């Protein structure tokens, strides 16, 4: 890569490091006296050449460090799409409905969506577990000859990562809805899946405490598959929603750049 003007040079003996900066594009050391500078989000950046400066200005987010991106997000005002009166500096979730907040002013720069990446990872990593626990529960006893009395324990082992790890963000929002005294979708999901999972854990660990009326063919019914399926379907819905919102943001940026 050629540079129109070379503003980096070998450090002279005894010269302080404080006189040098780093070009965020190519990583070269740049003198503070460089003619190639650009300001972004209130910070001044120096470059070794006009080419690097042009590359940076075309897509600043690509060259910013994680800490710089977080600092920029922390200074951006966010609002809830469903409750516009909810506003705060930096990303987060709406205390009323639990939805992820979005920037009030759309940015012309493409931004990563960490919530989408997180939900997508949680969904795909635990989807096989949800499928397996559902097949065992809905098989009509086809696996009884293989699993025997260990069947509820197998369902417990398969459903636990789905409910407690994949569903953890939903339970956080469930707690927030209770603290805010603002019932919403997460109140229903957290209460339903939590009750089904806890009941099934007790029925598996201590089935003897349940009366005879709770037993079917001598066993206490468990509902691990119900909790796992609800969590997986909710994750899928969140992934599709966040993806659609990201595509809408990309379309808006396209109009702004036109």
C-alpha positions as CSV (number, residue, x, y, z in Angstrom):
1,X,0.0,0.0,0.0
2,X,1.4,3.4,-1.0
3,X,1.1,6.5,1.1
4,X,0.7,10.0,-0.4
5,X,2.7,11.5,2.5
6,X,4.9,9.7,5.0
7,X,4.5,11.2,8.5
8,X,6.0,8.3,10.4
9,X,9.7,7.9,11.0
10,X,12.2,6.0,13.2
11,X,12.3,7.3,16.7
12,X,15.4,9.3,17.5
13,X,17.5,8.4,20.5
14,X,16.1,9.9,23.7
15,X,12.8,10.9,22.0
16,X,9.8,10.4,24.2
17,X,6.9,8.0,23.3
18,X,4.5,10.8,24.1
19,X,5.3,12.5,20.8
20,X,3.9,9.6,18.8
21,X,0.4,8.3,18.2
22,X,-0.9,5.3,16.4
23,X,-2.6,5.3,13.0
24,X,-5.9,3.4,13.7
25,X,-6.0,2.2,10.1
26,X,-2.5,0.8,9.4
27,X,-1.2,0.7,13.0
28,X,2.0,2.7,12.2
29,X,3.5,5.2,14.6
30,X,2.5,8.8,13.7
31,X,3.9,12.0,15.0
32,X,1.5,14.4,16.7
33,X,2.5,17.0,14.1
34,X,1.0,14.9,11.2
35,X,-0.9,16.9,8.7
36,X,-3.5,14.2,8.3
37,X,-6.1,14.4,11.1
38,X,-9.8,13.7,11.5
39,X,-12.3,14.2,14.4
40,X,-14.8,11.5,15.2
41,X,-17.1,11.4,18.3
42,X,-15.2,14.2,19.9
43,X,-11.8,12.6,19.6
44,X,-9.0,13.7,17.3
45,X,-7.2,10.9,15.3
46,X,-3.9,11.2,13.4
47,X,-2.9,9.4,10.3
48,X,0.3,8.7,8.4
49,X,-1.2,9.6,5.0
50,X,-4.3,11.0,3.2
51,X,-5.1,7.4,2.1
52,X,-5.4,6.1,5.7
53,X,-7.5,9.2,6.7
54,X,-9.8,8.5,3.8
55,X,-10.2,4.8,4.7
56,X,-11.0,5.8,8.3
57,X,-13.6,8.4,7.3
58,X,-15.4,5.9,5.0
59,X,-16.1,3.6,8.0
60,X,-14.8,4.8,11.4
61,X,-16.5,2.0,13.4
62,X,-14.3,-0.6,11.6
63,X,-11.1,0.9,13.0
64,X,-12.2,1.8,16.5
65,X,-11.2,-0.3,19.5
66,X,-13.9,-1.9,21.6
67,X,-13.3,0.6,24.4
68,X,-13.7,3.5,22.0
69,X,-16.9,2.0,20.6
70,X,-18.3,1.5,24.1
71,X,-17.4,5.1,25.0
72,X,-19.2,6.3,21.9
73,X,-22.3,4.2,22.7
74,X,-22.3,5.5,26.3
75,X,-22.6,9.1,25.0
76,X,-25.5,8.3,22.6
77,X,-29.1,8.7,23.7
78,X,-31.2,5.6,23.4
79,X,-35.0,5.2,23.4
80,X,-37.6,2.3,23.4
81,X,-39.4,1.8,20.1
82,X,-42.6,1.0,22.0
83,X,-42.3,3.6,24.7
84,X,-40.6,6.7,23.3
85,X,-40.7,8.5,26.7
86,X,-38.1,6.0,28.0
87,X,-34.7,7.5,27.2
88,X,-31.2,7.0,28.6
89,X,-27.6,7.5,27.7
90,X,-26.1,4.2,26.4
91,X,-27.7,0.9,25.3
92,X,-30.0,-1.1,27.6
93,X,-33.5,-2.5,27.9
94,X,-36.8,-0.8,28.4
95,X,-38.0,-1.1,32.0
96,X,-41.6,-1.2,30.8
97,X,-41.6,-3.8,28.1
98,X,-38.0,-5.3,28.2
99,X,-37.2,-4.4,24.5
100,X,-33.7,-3.4,23.6
101,X,-33.3,0.3,23.3
102,X,-32.3,1.9,20.0
103,X,-30.4,5.1,19.2
104,X,-32.7,8.2,19.1
105,X,-30.8,9.6,16.1
106,X,-29.9,6.9,13.4
107,X,-26.2,6.8,12.7
108,X,-24.8,6.7,9.2
109,X,-22.2,4.2,10.4
110,X,-22.9,0.5,10.6
111,X,-22.9,-0.8,14.1
112,X,-22.6,-4.3,15.5
113,X,-25.6,-5.7,17.3
114,X,-24.2,-7.6,20.3
115,X,-27.7,-8.6,21.5
116,X,-28.5,-10.2,18.2
117,X,-25.2,-12.1,18.2
118,X,-25.8,-13.2,21.8
119,X,-29.3,-14.4,21.2
120,X,-28.3,-16.2,18.0
121,X,-25.5,-18.0,19.8
122,X,-27.8,-19.0,22.6
123,X,-30.4,-20.3,20.2
124,X,-28.2,-22.4,18.0
125,X,-26.0,-23.8,20.8
126,X,-29.0,-25.2,22.7
127,X,-31.5,-26.0,19.9
128,X,-30.2,-29.7,19.6
129,X,-30.9,-30.1,23.4
130,X,-34.4,-28.8,22.9
131,X,-35.0,-31.2,20.1
132,X,-33.7,-34.2,22.0
133,X,-35.7,-33.5,25.2
134,X,-38.9,-32.9,23.1
135,X,-38.4,-36.2,21.3
136,X,-37.9,-38.1,24.5
137,X,-41.0,-36.5,26.1
138,X,-43.3,-36.9,23.1
139,X,-42.1,-40.4,22.1
140,X,-45.0,-42.1,23.9
141,X,-42.6,-44.3,25.9
142,X,-40.4,-45.3,23.0
143,X,-37.3,-44.6,25.0
144,X,-38.4,-46.2,28.2
145,X,-36.7,-49.5,27.4
146,X,-33.4,-47.6,27.0
147,X,-33.7,-45.0,29.7
148,X,-36.0,-46.7,32.2
149,X,-36.3,-44.8,35.5
150,X,-33.5,-42.5,34.4
151,X,-35.8,-40.8,31.8
152,X,-36.7,-37.7,33.9
153,X,-33.1,-37.3,34.9
154,X,-32.1,-37.3,31.2
155,X,-34.7,-34.7,30.5
156,X,-33.4,-32.6,33.4
157,X,-29.9,-32.8,32.1
158,X,-31.0,-31.8,28.6
159,X,-33.4,-29.0,29.6
160,X,-31.2,-27.3,32.2
161,X,-28.7,-25.6,29.8
162,X,-31.6,-24.4,27.7
163,X,-33.6,-22.9,30.6
164,X,-30.8,-21.6,32.8
165,X,-28.3,-20.5,30.2
166,X,-30.3,-19.7,27.0
167,X,-33.2,-18.3,29.0
168,X,-31.1,-16.3,31.4
169,X,-31.7,-12.9,29.7
170,X,-35.4,-13.5,29.8
171,X,-35.3,-14.2,33.6
172,X,-33.3,-10.9,34.0
173,X,-36.1,-9.1,32.2
174,X,-38.7,-11.0,34.3
175,X,-37.1,-9.7,37.5
176,X,-37.0,-6.2,36.1
177,X,-40.7,-6.3,35.2
178,X,-41.5,-7.3,38.8
179,X,-39.3,-4.6,40.3
180,X,-40.9,-2.0,38.0
181,X,-44.4,-3.4,38.7
182,X,-44.9,-3.3,35.0
183,X,-46.2,-6.7,33.8
184,X,-45.2,-7.5,30.2
185,X,-44.4,-10.4,27.9
186,X,-41.3,-11.3,30.0
187,X,-43.4,-11.6,33.1
188,X,-45.5,-14.3,31.4
189,X,-42.5,-16.1,29.9
190,X,-40.4,-16.0,33.1
191,X,-43.3,-17.1,35.3
192,X,-44.4,-19.9,33.0
193,X,-41.1,-21.4,32.1
194,X,-39.8,-21.0,35.7
195,X,-42.8,-22.7,37.2
196,X,-42.6,-25.6,34.7
197,X,-38.9,-26.1,35.2
198,X,-38.9,-25.9,39.1
199,X,-41.9,-28.2,39.4
200,X,-40.3,-30.7,37.1
201,X,-37.0,-30.5,39.1
202,X,-38.8,-31.2,42.3
203,X,-40.8,-34.0,40.7
204,X,-37.5,-35.6,39.5
205,X,-35.5,-35.2,42.7
206,X,-38.2,-35.8,45.3
207,X,-41.2,-37.6,43.6
208,X,-42.3,-39.0,46.9
209,X,-43.6,-35.7,48.2
210,X,-46.4,-35.6,45.6
211,X,-49.8,-37.2,46.4
212,X,-51.2,-40.2,44.4
213,X,-53.4,-37.9,42.4
214,X,-50.3,-36.4,40.8
215,X,-49.1,-39.7,39.5
216,X,-49.7,-41.3,36.1
217,X,-48.8,-44.9,35.8
218,X,-46.9,-44.5,39.1
219,X,-44.7,-41.6,37.9
220,X,-45.1,-37.9,38.5
221,X,-45.3,-36.1,35.2
222,X,-42.5,-33.6,34.3
223,X,-42.6,-30.7,31.9
224,X,-39.0,-30.1,31.0
225,X,-39.8,-30.1,27.2
226,X,-42.4,-27.4,27.6
227,X,-40.0,-25.0,29.3
228,X,-37.2,-25.8,26.8
229,X,-39.5,-25.3,23.8
230,X,-40.8,-22.0,25.0
231,X,-37.3,-20.7,25.6
232,X,-36.1,-21.8,22.2
233,X,-39.1,-20.3,20.4
234,X,-38.8,-17.0,22.3
235,X,-35.1,-16.9,21.3
236,X,-36.0,-17.5,17.7
237,X,-38.6,-14.7,17.8
238,X,-36.0,-12.3,19.3
239,X,-33.4,-13.2,16.7
240,X,-35.9,-12.6,13.9
241,X,-37.1,-9.3,15.4
242,X,-33.6,-8.0,16.0
243,X,-32.5,-9.0,12.5
244,X,-35.4,-7.2,11.0
245,X,-34.6,-4.1,13.0
246,X,-31.0,-4.3,11.9
247,X,-32.0,-4.5,8.3
248,X,-34.3,-1.5,8.8
249,X,-31.4,0.4,10.2
250,X,-29.3,-0.6,7.2
251,X,-32.0,0.7,4.8
252,X,-32.1,4.0,6.7
253,X,-28.3,4.3,6.5
254,X,-28.6,3.7,2.8
255,X,-31.0,6.5,2.4
256,X,-28.8,8.8,4.5
257,X,-25.8,8.0,2.3
258,X,-27.7,8.5,-0.9
